């Protein structure tokens, strides 16, 4: 009996266990020479973050606690990544990293509860993918990654809080578990075979910029095309002292015609319901 309860508990919390396991290995970054494990840790964290969502959806294990835990794990992992990288590449990159960390915190806390509404802006995971691909591409071409990282950090800090959704991101276009798995395979391929990194990086950055600009222009046009609501003067009727006041009988007739439930009945129902609540 105890074993069955234990197995049921583990099954119900599979997505939560995966979320936590995606963060725990990041302690390696705090060890001496831990920076050399940065790239595989970003890939591992991205895979685990996608996996917990797939498990929650496929096994019908979605919960408000799981959504909160996932957001907290994302905030912890992504801020650790951002600050580890930015400090490594100088003061200017560190300042940009602090801005990005604040943007991550604000985005995550504003989405801490489970919601079925369409998310706006870009997810924090998109920043992690951009950082990974920029590091791989600049290493392949032997460029200084600092200016590219600063641009990526600041752009994503803005895009996280855009008031419109970014539908054309590669990750936003992938809905099935198979497609999500293919994205993670692309990241592994870019890491294992650096010659492919520039093409994969261009694909992610280009779709990001296209979504950022094109949907931003569309959002601005929609706001400009929608005039602010104005109250028509025809619907405003000021009190005129010269008009006769309705008599009590006329007033009760108007109320009964416009309100299917008489005031006395509503009061009785409210009173009885309040009594039931007091019991």
Secondary structure as UniProt FT lines:
FT   HELIX           2..12
FT   HELIX           14..24
FT   HELIX           25..30
FT   TURN            32..33
FT   HELIX           34..37
FT   HELIX           38..58
FT   TURN            59..60
FT   HELIX           64..88
FT   HELIX           91..110
FT   HELIX           124..141
FT   HELIX           146..159
FT   TURN            160..161
FT   TURN            167..168
FT   HELIX           170..173
FT   HELIX           177..192
FT   HELIX           194..196
FT   HELIX           197..225
FT   HELIX           233..235
FT   TURN            241..242
FT   HELIX           248..258
FT   HELIX           263..278
//
